[in-house]
Amino acid sequence: MTEVTTKPAAIASPQWRQQVDQDIAKLGAHATEWARLGIRRKIELLHGLRDRTAAQADRWVELATEAKGIPAGSPLAGEEWTSGPWALLYGVNRLAETLSGIEKTGMVPLSQSAVRTRPDGQVVVDVFPQSAYDSLLLSGIRAEVWMQPGVTAGNLRETMGAFYRQKEPAGAVSLVLGAGNIASIAPLDVVYKLYAEGSVCLLKMNPVNDYLGPVLEAAFAEFIEAGYLATVYGGADVGAYVADHPGVDEIHITGSARTHDAIYFGGGPEGERRKRENQPLTTKRMTSELGNVSPTIVVPGPWSEADIRFQAAHIATQKMHNGGFNCIAAQVLILPSSWDRGAALVHAVEDILKATPARLPYYPGAGDRERTLLAAHPDADLIDAGGPDAIPRAVITGIDSSAGDEVCFRTEAFSAVLAVTSLPGDDPGDYLESAVEFANTRLWGTLGANILIHPATIKALGDRFEDALAALHYGCIAVNSWTGVGFLLAQATWGAFPGHTPDDIQSGIGVVHNSLLFDKAQKSVVYQPFYPFPRGLRHGQTAMLPNPPWFITNKRADKIAKNLVAFEAQPSPLRLAPIFSEALRG
């Protein structure tokens, strides 16, 4: 195992600009080389990245759990295994499979049976599961990618892997501004820029998790040595310098709309004026993933007490995974006002939050963001008092859905506040259509939305249900799942619903992950069984997914996830048994 330090090299010295200039010059000198590098060599580099990531996995998780205050031996460490090394390994392996297909046939591998066309003409592609291992490890989960208007079953292949259809692609240098919350975001963004767009990368680590810099440098060592990747550390001053650097051609940011605007238009009153008048400071292409106010829409139906308990754990997970510091953490729970199970569901969510440990407020500004929301709702239900060592979790009930200035609808909490509102509608179909309209028009951003709905209700709605999905303008929709699963499935696309502009950026522009290299994707839809195994057997459900390992209530999450990492590092039937054994005990 390569030895790494826990802190990156200091960049506050007077020489840091000189070092950055040298790094960018080296990247520029190798940009065209990388763009035109043979596919076989690019696959070999992915395999090396896989092996070195696996070698760094223990240290990666050790550093992350320490920084986030997760006790040794806690099941919550499973979050770091899953959203850290496992997510990167899974994405790398799926991309390598795509490149192998291109190497053999010149095209992205895609079965024609995976493609269907909706009655309105929209093309939908089944992207998960793609292998027996997918079906076994995430039993019952499936995912689709829906295409933008203009894509047909006949021209779909022409809109996949555009970079690999170029004979002599030009090189480019991309700046990747890394996220500070989920550890796999920055390396996955780098991999996407490298492989989907053919650009060498300068990765600026986020100060919140720059302790992972040496781990990532060890994993990407071959790319760094070859001049295809460089890393840089520091605060906003460093970020501004590299974003404005003449040697940087493009920028990708995962973060806040405020940071995006500061780069694109500038800060202060002058930046606000430039934004109003759409006068950017930069002409560089800029892609982004910037979060949202994420809804969880609950559709009325014949839910049992067991259903209430399981879906309450689901909602609590959507809110509190990673302490609530997720760009698609559930923020607004939308309930039908006339449903007699709504109050019981909210109480069950609160009970689960009370039974789970509070989290360290490791992400800067958590307290200020919470105070902004709670100041508008002094009657919020406080799960705990909070303090310097814990995020004060809160549930705000009874929010008027018609309130035009509701702060919970317009401001991303990025912390531990769950807002609850309700909409009228005795008919599930009418209610769902109203909820879709509410989410589209009243909530800020378009990154991810969740829908929890009983299978009997889906059946009763017929075509109206998929029509509602079509009308929901989010980049990822999770049906009886969480959009965090869509983030983890590399075959799915990850990014905002298309249509945002730099002067109204909301959740951003562009996609990442997307291992099948769709050039004109509109959204991804992820489906999960409504019932966990084995309870689902009594309802005719054949999926064997027990309490999911990403649930905050899973008692074996750390052990399941660690075994998943070992499997993805070296897939083998022999590595399945310990995963199944731990999963059934979770």
C-alpha positions in Angstrom: 0.0 0.0 0.0 1.4 3.4 -1.0 2.1 5.6 2.0 0.2 8.9 2.1 0.3 11.8 4.5 -2.9 13.1 6.1 -2.3 16.7 4.9 -1.5 18.1 1.4 1.5 20.2 0.7 1.0 23.8 1.7 0.1 26.1 -1.1 0.1 29.4 0.8 3.8 29.9 0.1 4.9 32.8 -2.2 5.9 30.2 -4.8 2.4 28.6 -5.2 1.5 30.6 -8.3 4.7 29.5 -10.0 3.9 25.8 -9.2 0.4 26.2 -10.5 1.7 27.8 -13.7 4.1 24.9 -14.2 1.4 22.3 -13.6 -1.0 24.0 -16.1 1.8 24.3 -18.7 2.5 20.6 -18.3 -1.2 19.7 -18.7 -1.4 21.9 -21.8 1.7 20.2 -23.3 0.0 16.8 -22.9 -3.6 17.7 -23.7 -3.6 16.6 -27.4 -1.6 13.5 -26.5 -4.3 12.5 -24.1 -7.2 13.3 -26.5 -5.7 11.1 -29.2 -4.3 8.3 -26.9 -5.4 4.9 -28.1 -8.4 3.3 -26.4 -6.4 0.3 -25.3 -4.0 2.5 -23.3 -6.9 4.4 -21.8 -8.5 1.2 -20.6 -5.1 0.1 -19.1 -5.0 3.4 -17.2 -8.5 2.8 -15.8 -7.5 -0.7 -14.7 -4.5 0.8 -12.9 -6.7 3.4 -11.3 -9.0 0.6 -10.1 -6.1 -1.3 -8.5 -4.6 1.7 -6.8 -8.0 2.9 -5.5 -8.5 -0.5 -3.9 -5.1 -0.2 -2.3 -6.0 3.2 -0.8 -9.6 2.3 0.3 -8.9 1.6 3.9 -6.9 4.8 4.4 -9.5 6.7 2.4 -12.3 5.6 4.7 -10.2 6.0 7.8 -9.5 9.7 7.0 -13.1 10.4 6.1 -14.7 8.9 9.1 -12.2 10.7 11.4 -12.9 14.0 9.7 -16.7 13.6 9.9 -16.7 12.4 13.5 -18.0 8.9 12.8 -16.9 6.6 15.6 -14.7 3.6 14.9 -16.8 0.5 14.3 -20.0 2.5 13.6 -22.2 1.2 10.8 -22.3 4.8 9.6 -18.8 4.2 8.2 -20.6 2.4 5.4 -21.6 5.8 4.0 -17.9 6.5 3.4 -17.1 3.1 1.9 -20.1 3.3 -0.4 -20.0 7.0 -1.5 -16.1 7.0 -1.5 -14.0 4.1 -3.0 -17.0 1.9 -4.0 -18.6 4.7 -6.1 -15.2 5.4 -7.9 -14.5 1.7 -8.4 -17.9 1.0 -9.8 -17.8 4.0 -12.2 -14.3 3.1 -13.4 -15.2 -0.5 -14.1 -18.4 0.5 -16.0 -16.5 3.0 -18.1 -13.8 0.5 -18.9 -16.6 -1.9 -20.2 -17.9 0.9 -22.4 -14.4 1.6 -23.9 -13.9 -2.1 -24.5 -17.0 -2.1 -26.5 -15.9 0.9 -28.5 -12.5 -0.7 -29.1 -14.2 -3.9 -30.5 -17.0 -2.4 -32.6 -16.4 1.4 -32.9 -19.6 2.0 -31.0 -20.8 2.3 -27.4 -22.2 -1.2 -26.6 -26.0 -1.1 -26.3 -28.6 -3.8 -26.8 -31.5 -2.7 -29.1 -33.9 -4.5 -26.7 -33.0 -1.9 -24.0 -34.5 0.9 -26.1 -38.1 1.8 -26.1 -40.1 4.8 -27.3 -42.9 6.4 -25.2 -46.2 7.3 -26.9 -45.1 11.0 -26.9 -42.0 10.0 -28.9 -39.4 10.2 -26.1 -36.7 7.6 -26.2 -36.0 5.7 -23.0 -33.1 3.3 -22.5 -32.8 0.6 -19.8 -29.3 1.0 -18.3 -29.4 -1.0 -15.1 -29.0 -3.9 -14.4 -26.5 -4.8 -17.1 -25.0 -8.0 -15.7 -25.8 -10.9 -13.5 -23.7 -9.3 -10.8 -25.9 -6.2 -11.0 -29.0 -8.2 -10.6 -27.7 -10.1 -7.6 -26.0 -7.3 -5.7 -28.8 -4.7 -6.1 -31.7 -7.1 -6.6 -34.9 -5.4 -7.9 -33.2 -2.0 -8.6 -33.4 -0.8 -12.2 -32.6 2.4 -13.9 -33.5 4.2 -17.2 -32.0 7.2 -19.0 -34.6 9.3 -20.9 -33.4 11.3 -23.9 -34.0 14.8 -24.9 -36.5 15.7 -27.6 -35.1 15.0 -31.1 -33.5 11.8 -30.2 -35.1 8.8 -31.9 -34.6 5.1 -31.7 -33.0 5.5 -35.2 -30.5 8.2 -34.3 -29.8 7.2 -30.7 -26.4 5.7 -31.5 -25.4 8.9 -33.2 -25.9 10.7 -29.9 -23.6 8.4 -27.9 -19.9 8.8 -27.3 -19.4 11.8 -29.6 -15.8 12.3 -28.5 -14.8 8.8 -29.8 -16.2 9.5 -33.2 -13.6 12.2 -33.8 -10.6 11.2 -35.9 -8.2 13.8 -34.5 -9.8 15.4 -31.4 -8.3 18.6 -30.1 -6.9 18.7 -26.6 -8.2 20.9 -23.8 -7.4 21.6 -20.1 -10.3 21.5 -17.7 -10.4 22.8 -14.2 -12.4 20.6 -11.9 -13.4 22.4 -8.7 -14.0 19.5 -6.3 -16.9 19.1 -3.8 -16.2 18.9 -0.1 -19.0 16.6 1.1 -19.1 13.3 -0.9 -15.6 12.0 -1.4 -16.1 10.3 -4.8 -17.5 13.4 -6.5 -14.2 15.0 -7.4 -12.5 11.9 -8.8 -15.6 10.9 -10.7 -15.8 14.3 -12.2 -12.2 14.1 -13.2 -12.7 10.7 -14.8 -15.7 12.0 -16.8 -13.8 15.0 -18.1 -10.9 12.8 -19.0 -12.8 10.0 -20.7 -16.2 11.4 -21.9 -14.8 14.7 -23.1 -11.2 14.0 -23.7 -9.8 16.8 -21.5 -6.8 16.7 -19.2 -7.6 18.0 -15.8 -6.5 20.3 -13.0 -8.2 19.2 -9.8 -8.6 21.8 -7.1 -9.4 20.0 -3.9 -12.1 21.5 -1.7 -10.7 22.8 1.6 -13.3 20.8 3.5 -11.9 17.5 2.4 -8.5 18.2 1.1 -7.2 15.6 3.5 -8.1 13.2 0.8 -5.8 14.8 -1.7 -2.8 12.5 -1.1 -5.1 9.5 -1.3 -6.4 10.6 -4.7 -2.9 11.5 -5.9 -1.8 8.0 -5.1 -4.8 6.5 -6.9 -4.3 8.7 -10.0 -0.5 8.4 -9.9 -0.1 7.2 -13.5 -2.3 10.0 -14.8 -0.3 12.6 -12.8 3.1 11.2 -14.0 2.0 11.3 -17.6 0.8 14.9 -17.4 -2.9 14.2 -17.7 -3.8 15.3 -14.2 -2.5 17.7 -11.6 -3.9 18.7 -8.2 -3.9 22.0 -6.4 -5.0 23.1 -2.9 -6.1 26.3 -1.3 -9.1 28.6 -0.7 -11.1 31.0 -2.8 -8.0 33.0 -3.9 -6.5 29.9 -5.4 -9.8 28.9 -7.0 -10.1 32.4 -8.6 -6.5 32.3 -9.9 -6.8 28.9 -11.6 -10.3 29.6 -13.0 -9.0 32.8 -14.7 -5.8 31.2 -15.8 -5.2 31.5 -19.6 -4.0 27.9 -19.7 -7.4 26.6 -18.5 -9.9 26.1 -21.3 -13.0 24.8 -19.4 -14.3 24.7 -15.9 -16.5 22.2 -14.0 -17.8 22.9 -10.6 -19.7 20.9 -8.0 -20.8 23.3 -5.3 -23.1 26.2 -4.8 -24.8 28.5 -7.3 -23.2 31.4 -5.4 -19.7 30.0 -6.1 -20.7 29.5 -9.8 -21.9 33.1 -10.1 -18.7 34.4 -8.4 -16.6 32.7 -11.1 -18.8 33.5 -14.0 -20.0 37.0 -13.2 -17.7 38.1 -10.3 -18.6 38.9 -6.7 -20.2 41.8 -4.9 -22.5 44.5 -6.4 -20.6 44.5 -9.6 -21.1 40.8 -10.0 -24.8 41.2 -9.3 -25.0 43.9 -12.0 -23.1 41.6 -14.5 -25.5 38.8 -13.7 -28.6 41.0 -14.3 -27.2 42.2 -17.6 -25.8 38.8 -18.5 -22.2 40.1 -18.9 -19.9 37.2 -17.8 -16.3 37.7 -16.8 -15.3 34.6 -18.7 -16.0 33.0 -22.0 -14.8 29.6 -21.0 -17.3 26.7 -21.2 -18.5 26.0 -17.7 -20.4 22.9 -16.6 -21.8 22.5 -13.1 -23.7 20.5 -10.5 -25.1 22.8 -7.8 -27.7 21.1 -5.7 -31.4 21.8 -5.2 -34.3 21.9 -2.7 -35.1 18.2 -3.2 -38.7 17.0 -2.8 -39.9 13.6 -1.6 -43.5 13.1 -2.9 -45.6 10.6 -1.0 -48.6 9.3 -3.0 -51.6 8.1 -1.0 -52.3 4.4 -1.1 -53.0 1.3 1.0 -49.8 1.5 3.2 -49.6 -0.9 6.1 -47.9 -0.2 9.5 -44.8 -2.1 8.2 -44.8 0.1 5.1 -45.0 3.2 7.2 -42.0 2.1 9.3 -39.9 1.1 6.3 -40.6 4.2 4.2 -40.0 6.4 7.3 -36.5 4.9 7.5 -36.2 5.6 3.8 -37.1 9.3 4.3 -34.8 9.6 7.3 -32.0 8.3 5.2 -32.8 10.7 2.4 -32.5 13.5 4.9 -29.6 12.4 7.1 -27.2 10.4 5.0 -23.8 12.1 5.3 -25.3 14.3 8.1 -27.6 16.0 5.6 -24.7 17.5 3.7 -25.9 16.2 0.3 -27.0 18.2 -2.7 -30.0 15.8 -3.1 -30.8 15.4 0.6 -34.6 15.3 1.0 -35.7 18.8 2.1 -39.4 19.1 1.4 -41.7 16.1 2.2 -44.9 16.5 0.2 -47.9 14.7 1.6 -51.6 14.4 0.5 -53.6 16.5 3.0 -56.6 14.1 3.0 -54.5 10.9 3.5 -55.1 9.3 6.9 -51.5 7.9 7.1 -49.6 11.2 6.7 -49.3 12.1 10.4 -48.2 8.6 11.3 -45.5 8.7 8.6 -44.1 12.0 9.9 -44.1 10.7 13.5 -42.3 7.6 12.4 -39.6 9.7 10.7 -39.1 11.7 13.8 -38.9 8.5 15.9 -36.2 7.1 13.7 -34.2 10.4 13.8 -34.4 10.3 17.6 -33.1 6.7 17.6 -30.1 7.5 15.4 -27.0 9.4 16.6 -26.6 13.1 15.8 -23.9 14.0 13.4 -20.8 16.2 13.6 -21.5 19.6 11.8 -18.2 19.2 9.9 -19.4 21.2 6.8 -18.9 25.0 7.2 -22.0 27.1 7.6 -24.4 24.4 8.8 -25.5 26.3 11.8 -26.1 29.5 9.8 -28.2 27.7 7.2 -30.3 26.0 9.8 -30.9 29.2 11.8 -32.1 30.9 8.6 -34.8 28.2 8.1 -35.7 27.8 11.8 -36.0 31.6 12.3 -38.9 31.5 9.9 -40.4 28.5 11.8 -39.8 28.9 15.5 -42.4 26.1 16.2 -40.2 23.5 14.4 -39.9 20.1 16.1 -36.3 19.9 17.4 -35.1 16.3 17.5 -32.1 17.4 19.7 -30.6 20.6 20.9 -27.4 20.4 18.7 -24.2 22.1 19.6 -20.5 22.2 18.5 -20.5 18.4 18.3 -23.9 17.7 16.8 -26.1 19.0 14.0 -29.5 20.2 15.5 -31.9 18.0 13.6 -35.3 19.5 13.1 -38.7 18.8 11.4 -40.8 21.7 10.3 -44.5 20.6 9.9 -47.6 22.4 8.6 -45.8 24.6 6.0 -48.4 26.3 3.8 -47.8 25.0 0.3 -49.3 28.2 -1.2 -46.8 30.5 0.7 -45.1 32.5 -2.0 -42.1 33.5 0.1 -41.4 30.2 1.9 -37.7 30.0 2.7 -37.8 26.2 2.8 -38.9 26.1 -0.8 -36.3 28.5 -2.1 -33.1 27.9 0.0 -31.1 24.7 0.1 -30.7 23.7 3.7 -27.6 21.5 3.2 -28.0 20.4 6.8 -30.5 18.6 9.0 -33.8 20.4 8.4 -36.8 18.5 6.9 -39.8 20.6 5.9 -43.2 19.1 5.6 -46.0 20.5 3.4 -49.3 19.1 2.0 -51.4 19.3 -1.1 -55.1 18.6 -1.6 -56.3 15.8 -3.8 -58.4 12.7 -2.9 -57.6 11.0 -6.2 -54.0 9.7 -6.3 -53.6 10.6 -9.9 -54.8 14.2 -9.5 -52.7 14.6 -6.4 -49.6 13.3 -8.1 -50.1 15.7 -11.0 -50.4 18.6 -8.5 -47.3 17.5 -6.7 -45.3 17.4 -9.9 -46.5 20.9 -10.8 -45.6 22.1 -7.2 -42.1 20.6 -7.4 -41.5 22.0 -10.9 -42.7 25.5 -10.2 -42.3 26.2 -6.4 -39.1 24.4 -5.4 -35.6 25.7 -6.3 -33.4 23.6 -8.6 -33.9 20.5 -10.7 -31.2 18.0 -9.6 -33.2 15.2 -7.9 -36.7 14.3 -6.8 -38.1 11.2 -5.0 -41.5 9.6 -5.2 -42.8 7.0 -2.7 -45.8 5.1 -4.0 -47.5 1.8 -3.3 -47.3 -0.8 -6.1 -51.1 -1.1 -6.1 -51.4 2.7 -6.7 -48.9 2.5 -9.6 -51.0 -0.3 -11.2 -54.2 1.7 -10.7 -52.7 4.8 -12.3 -51.7 3.0 -15.4 -50.1 5.3 -18.0 -50.8 8.4 -15.8 -47.9 7.4 -13.6 -45.2 7.4 -16.3 -46.8 10.5 -17.7 -46.2 12.2 -14.3 -42.5 11.1 -14.5 -42.3 12.6 -17.9 -43.7 15.9 -16.6 -41.3 16.0 -13.6 -38.4 18.3 -14.6 -35.5 16.8 -12.6 -32.2 15.3 -13.7 -32.8 12.2 -11.5 -36.1 10.8 -10.3 -36.2 8.0 -7.8 -39.3 5.9 -7.6 -39.5 4.1 -4.2 -35.8 4.8 -4.1 -33.5 7.7 -3.3 -31.8 9.8 -5.9 -28.5 9.1 -4.1 -28.8 5.6 -5.7 -28.9 7.3 -9.0 -25.7 9.1 -8.1 -24.0 5.7 -7.3 -25.2 3.9 -10.5 -22.6 5.0 -13.1 -24.7 3.9 -16.0 -27.2 6.7 -15.1 -26.6 10.3 -15.8 -26.1 12.8 -13.0 -26.9 16.5 -13.4 -29.6 19.0 -13.6 -32.6 18.9 -15.9 -31.6 20.5 -19.2 -32.4 24.2 -19.8 -30.6 26.2 -17.2 -28.6 29.2 -18.3 -25.6 30.9 -16.7 -27.7 33.8 -15.5 -30.3 31.4 -14.0 -28.1 28.5 -13.1 -30.1 26.8 -10.4 -28.8 23.1 -10.4 -26.3 23.6 -13.1 -25.5 22.7 -16.7 -24.3 19.3 -18.1 -24.0 15.8 -16.7 -21.3 13.5 -15.3 -21.1 9.7 -14.5 -23.0 8.5 -17.6 -20.7 5.6 -18.4 -22.7 4.8 -21.6 -21.7 8.3 -22.8 -25.2 9.6 -23.8 -24.7 13.0 -25.4 -28.3 14.1 -25.2 -29.8 12.7 -22.0 -32.6 14.5 -20.3 -33.0 12.6 -17.0 -32.4 9.3 -15.3 -35.2 7.4 -13.5 -34.3 4.8 -10.7 -36.7 2.3 -9.4 -36.5 0.3 -6.2 -38.8 -2.4 -4.7 -41.4 -0.9 -2.3 -41.0 -3.8 0.1 -37.8 -5.1 1.6 -36.9 -8.7 1.4 -38.2 -11.0 2.7 -41.5 -9.1 3.4 -41.9 -8.5 -0.3 -42.3 -12.2 -0.9 -45.7 -12.1 0.7 -46.7 -9.5 -1.8 -45.5 -11.4 -4.9 -42.3 -9.4 -5.1 -39.3 -11.5 -6.3 -36.6 -9.0 -5.6 -34.2 -10.0 -2.8 -33.0 -6.6 -1.6 -33.2 -6.5 2.2 -32.7 -3.4 4.3 -30.6 -1.4 1.9 -27.0 -0.8 3.0 -27.3 3.0 2.5 -30.1 3.2 5.0 -29.0 4.9 8.2 -30.8 2.1 10.1 -28.7 -0.7 8.6 -26.7 -2.3 11.4 -24.2 -3.9 9.1 -23.8 -1.1 6.6 -20.0 -0.7 7.1 -19.3 -4.4 6.7 -21.6 -4.7 3.6 -20.0 -1.7 1.9 -16.4 -2.9 2.7 -17.2 -6.2 1.0 -18.7 -4.4 -1.9 -15.5 -2.5 -2.4 -13.5 -5.8 -2.3 -15.9 -7.2 -4.9 -15.6 -4.3 -7.3 -11.8 -4.3 -6.9 -11.7 -8.0 -8.0 -15.1 -9.3 -9.1 -15.5 -13.0 -8.4 -18.4 -15.3 -7.4 -16.4 -16.2 -4.3 -16.7 -12.6 -3.1 -20.6 -12.6 -3.2 -21.1 -14.8 -0.1 -19.8 -12.4 2.5 -21.9 -9.6 1.0 -25.1 -11.6 1.1 -24.3 -12.9 4.6 -23.9 -9.3 6.0 -26.8 -7.9 4.0 -29.3 -10.4 5.4 -28.2 -9.4 9.0 -28.5 -5.6 8.3 
